[in-house]
């Protein structure tokens, strides 16, 4: 599931409408929406359209080509990112346009909605025949038409070298680079769609990179990146300035690539919506460490009025920061296309000066973690011992305080002082699936309802092993939770523990629960299909040949057919996905 696929030239001519059957060719690169793992390019092809009978808000299994159209499998590579349109021919009022992923099991996974009959949210499709097309949205075409001329006139490449540069230079060649980030900021009016500001590798900038009052366009972001050879450029706040990188005000379609931010009094790389909405930012291959607060911070200072949306972090690392590795606060992420998305990111040794978490979201929605790793939260790296800041904190991944409609999937939580994953705290509609949660000191996975309650949490196909405490814990108040196909073994507490009261309307089915010190379950009634035999796992917690976890689970439908492959437990670079069979395996791994 890694690597970019090249674009091809044809798209259906839907322009945001549904049910259109005429197609045209185009060579335009579409806007960057929510990306699928490390894929960074959309794929298009002429006359691609299929039927489907899929329902709900999940993936749509494709059922064959429409008349005079072609199949996805014949033209779209598995794992490719596509723009799609869906209309329900049985219930014509239901339609959706968005960005998604075409998977190897012939399913369109719906990732980011651009427009829909549900006011821009995922449509909960009713039963009936659907038509699904590869498309290019009206908003994308309009944005491209508005910016093509500006892009041609303003795209530039500027060079900055802290050692050999001079702010009196033009900055337009490697032999005449600028010297400072202050000069970069002073010339921000020059940067148009497609401009690149390249910082020399080996440079150390003892200042702040401010990014505001500048915007790229769909497919043509303004890019801040590195050039030359050696270590990526460092922006060092010297523990005297608030932020090494500060992004605010009007900032859209900006990419920050291969930058190291250190020693900020506050966050290392910080984004705040303080005057207008902020959208379409991408962070790739960045490192943020040794900052007083968060490694990567993202928040709105006027929630409900100002928002942030379509933000992607890919292959970024947060190390030894004072508070969280990655932090989101007061972000609804409803700006189209919706979502704050993290792929292949790592948070290690978070919470060095105050109790916090590896990946943390508070009072936010549409936060999604994929193939990420959180480890050693609230652990002192010099001693390997708890650093005294943890308390009830120190969780690997946490959806805290009313954070709902969010996902943690294909992730690895280990050696944290608290739980591996806190899936909900007074929130609803969160999903935890295909995660490996091991060797955490506070327990495996927790759903905490508290006074407002946490409802409709899905806990599917997780491997929860050798944690100190309970494997899976649901605390009052909570209702409507579904817990299926989890492998829960060798934890020091219960396999599954529910509060004695206040847990209602749940489903617990076909979990493998083995050798947990306190017992299999507590306060759980009506569980079905529980397997209690040794799962026989390898060193990466994947099932060995003959394991009772293999082909013993429930089929959870097209949205959950992809699991971790055996031998793919090196996060994030070596994680790959494979497809379940007709009968699912139990736990996070798919046996070949």
Beta strands, then each sheet from edge to edge (+ up, - down):
strand 1: 10-12
strand 2: 23-25
strand 3: 49-52
strand 4: 60-61
strand 5: 80-88
strand 6: 95-102
strand 7: 107-116
strand 8: 130-134
strand 9: 157-160
strand 10: 196-200
strand 11: 204-205
strand 12: 209-211
strand 13: 214-215
strand 14: 222-227
strand 15: 233-236
strand 16: 245-247
strand 17: 251-257
strand 18: 259-262
strand 19: 269-273
strand 20: 278-284
strand 21: 287-289
strand 22: 296-300
strand 23: 308-314
strand 24: 317-319
strand 25: 326-329
strand 26: 340-343
strand 27: 346-348
strand 28: 359-362
strand 29: 367-370
strand 30: 373-375
strand 31: 397-400
strand 32: 407-409
strand 33: 412-414
strand 34: 419-425
strand 35: 431-433
strand 36: 436-438
strand 37: 443-448
strand 38: 454-455
strand 39: 458-460
strand 40: 463-465
strand 41: 472-475
strand 42: 478-479
strand 43: 482-484
strand 44: 487-489
strand 45: 494-498
strand 46: 503-504
strand 47: 507-509
strand 48: 512-514
strand 49: 519-522
strand 50: 562-565
strand 51: 577-579
strand 52: 589-590
sheet 1: 1+ 2-
sheet 2: 3+ 8- 5+ 6- 7+ 4-
sheet 3: 9+ 10+ 14+ 17+ 13+
sheet 4: 9+ 10+ 14+ 17+ 20+ 23+ 26+ 29+ 32+ 35+ 39+ 43+ 47+
sheet 5: 11+ 15+ 18+ 21+ 24+ 27+ 30+ 33+ 36+ 40+ 44+ 48+
sheet 6: 12+ 16+ 19+ 22+ 25+ 28+ 31+ 34+ 37+ 41+ 45+ 49+
sheet 7: 38+ 42+ 46+
sheet 8: 51+ 50- 52-
end
